[in-house]
């Protein structure tokens, strides 16, 4: 039985057969999920380009026709499809309201790569969705095939508690997706020892001799125990070292992994501004991320 029953696809007015739409159609086809295609048209008229109501209506009608044609093709292929166009000034709120109203359990969207300067001034919509969406979010940047063939569950190896529980949820979701898509399941962890041995005593940082090695040994042991418990073959376990975002991006480039499944939870204000590891991984042009929400 599939873990996803209704897929919410968030599209822009100029998107046609985008990677996210291809992935959504592939998933809906393999699991029999309902497919909700939603085109979001920005109603903010910053430069006065939409002051002519006829121009606005022309844009909306163009998208209505495309959605109707796309829905007909997908329906002819055996998919259950619904469509809607939303004219909104707040795409985040509109999307979350739609997800709740329709009862969707997965939000799928193309990654919107933003310039670094813009990210410093305005929190990207993709980051906001990762933080605020009540359901899993699949952000798609690059696609080789409609269905993923290699899926990696990225775990944090928290100590016992909510973090450990989230690791199990991530692996369970990745495993379910792999079974659904007939894909390989991999297990991934990045050990960043630099973040685990820095202590601030008001006069700089302190590092104890040999601590790096102890951290790596402990995390590798925990990683292998997790892999054993979830029966992941040794050749599909990847224990990396270094800054998490960079290490995961390099891993995707060299392995051509189709999807990285990661945990996502609400951050505090500072983390929301800077973006968590999941949000930064999304910024890599080859990374497709499935963010699983923490369930208590």
N, C-alpha and C positions, 0 to 999 in steps of 0.2 A: 504494500500500500504506500502511495506517495505521501511525503510529508507536506506537500503543497497542493492545495485544492483550488485556489483562485489567484491568478497572477495579475498584478497591477503594473501596466507598462506606462511609464511616464516619458512622453515625447515632446519635442519642440516643434514649432510650426514649419520648420524647414527640413525636418528629419524624414528620410525615406529609406526604408530597408536598412536601418542602422544595425550595428552589432547587437544592441540590446533587444531590438525587435526580432532579429534572427534567433537569438538565444531564447527569448520568451516563447516563440513559436515552436522551437525544438523541444523545450521542456513541456509545453502544453501537449504536444503531440505524443510524447513518450509516457506521460502520466495521466492524460485525460483531464487536465485542469481547465477551468474556465479562464478565458483570456480577455482582460479588460484593457483596451487601447485608449489612452487619454492623451490628447494633444493640449498643451498648455500655451496659450497665447498671452503675452505680456500686455497688460492694459495700461502700463505706465508710459505716457506720451512725453518722453524727456525732450525730444527735439521738435515736437510739433508735427511729426511725420504722419500721425494718425488723426490729425484734426479733421480730415475729410471723412465723414461717416461712410461714404461710398467705398473709400479705400479700405477701411476696417472690414466692412462687410465682404468685400472682394477677397480679402485674406481669409476670412472665416469660411466663406463658401468654397474657396479652393481647398482648404483642409477638410471640409465636410465631404467633398467629392472624393478626395484621396482616401479618407477613412472608409467611405462606403465601398470603394473599389477594393481596398486592402481587405476589409472584412469579408467581402464576397469571395475573394481568392482563398482566404484562410478557411472560410466555411466550406468551400468546395473541396478543400483538402481534409475535411473531417473535423475541424476545430470548432469549439463553441466560443463565439466571439461577440463582445459588445463594444461599443465605441462611444466616446463623448469628447466634446471640445469645451474647454474651460477658458473663458476670458477673465483673467485675474490679475490683481496687483500684488498678491501674496501667494506665490506658487507653493511655498512650504505648507502654509496652513491649508490651502485648497487640496493639496495632495493628501495630507494626513486626514482631512475630513472625508475625502473620497475613499481612502483605504478603509476607514472605519465604517462608512455607510455601506460599502459594497461587501464588507466582510472578507477582504483579501488577506492572504497570509504571506505574500512575498511581493516586494516592490522591486521592479527591474527598471534600470535607467542607464543611459549612456553616460560615461564619465564626462564631466565638463571641466576640461583643463583650464585653470585660471592662471594668469601671470602672478609671479611672486608678490609684486607690489600690490596688486588688487587683493590678494589673500590677506595681506597685512591690514588693509583698510576695511574689507568686508568679508565676513565668514562665508565661504563658498556654500552654495545650496547643497552640494553633495555631502559636505561635512555636517550640515544641519540635519540632513536626513539620517545620517549615521547616528547622530545623537538623539533625535526626537522621534524617529519612526517607531511605532509600537510593534512592528513586525520586521522580519528579516529583510535586508536590503542587498540586492545584487547589482553592483556597479560594474558595467562592462566597458572596457576600453578597446580591447583587441580580440578578434575571434578568428579561429582557424576553421572550426566546424560548429554547426548549430548546437551540438551536444558536446560537453567537455569529455575528454578522454583521460586526463590526468588531473586529479584533485588532491590538494594538500591541506591537511588540517593543521593550522598554526597554533601551537599551544604556548602558554606562558609559564607553566610549571609553578603555579602559586602554591603556597603552603595550604594546609587543610582549611577549607572554608568556601566562601562564595567563588573565589578565583578558581579553585580546584574544580568546583562544580561546573563552572563555565567551560573549562577545558574539556570535561566529559560531554557537555552539550555540543561543543564545536566538533568533536570527533564523531559523535552520534549523527549530527547533521551532515557532515562530510561523507560518512559511511552510507547514509541513506541516499544521498545524491549520487554517489558512486554506483550503488546498486541500481538505482533508477536509470542511470545513463550507461551502464555497463562500462564503467571507467575504473582506472586504477586508483586506489586510495593510498596516499602518502602521509607521513607524519613529519612535521617540521617544528623545530625550536631554534631560537637564536639566543645564545648565551652572550650577554653584554656585561662582562665582569666589571667594567668600569663603572657601571651604575649600581653595583651591589656592594662596593667596598669603600665608597667615599663617605666620610663622616665630617661634618662641619662643626668645628669647635671654636669658631669665631676668629681663628688665626690661620685659616687655610684648610687643607684637607689632609687626612691621615690615611696611609695605606700600610697594612700589616704585611710583612714579608711572607710570601707563600700563599697569601689569601686568594689570589687569582686562581691558582691551581686547585685550591680546595673548593672554590665556587664551581669551577668547571667540572670537577669530579663529582660533586654532589648533584649538579644539574644533569649531567650525563646519566648518572645512576637513576635518577627520578624519571628521566626521559625514557630510558630503556624499560623501566618497570611499567610506565604508561603504555609503551608500545606492546609489551608482552600482554598486558591486561586486555588490550583491544585487538590483539592478534594481528598486528601490522608486521609484515615480513621485514627482516633486517635490512634488505636492500632498498626498502622504501622508507627508511627512517633517515632523516637529514638533520644532523646536529651542527648548526652553524655558529660562528663566533663573530662578534663585532656589533656595531650599531644596527639595531633591528631593521629600520627602514632600508638602509643600503644593502644589508645582507639578503633580505627577502627579494629586493629588486634584482640583485645579481643572480640569485637562485632562479628566479622566473626566466631571466634572459637565457641562462645556460641550460635549464631543464625544459623550457617551453611548457611549463605547467599551465593548464587551462584556467583553473580557479584556485584561489587561496581562500580557504574558509577561516574566518577570524572571529573572535568575540567582540562584542560592542556593548557598551553600557554608558550611562549618563556620566558626564565629566563635571568637574567643578569649573568655575568661570575661567580660570587660567588655562586649563587643559582644553576647554572649548575654543579659546582664542588661538592657541598654538596648534591645535589639532592633535589627536592621539596617533599612535602608530598605524592603526587601521586607516585613518584618514590620509596620512602621508603616503602609505603604500599605494593608495588609489591614484595618487598623482603620477605614478610611473606609467608610461604609455603602453606597456605590455601587461600590466597587472589587472586581472579581473578578480574582484573581491566579493565574496558572499559574507556579509556581516550578520552574525547570529546574535540576537538579543538575549541578555542574561535573564533566565527564568528562576525566580527564587522558589 
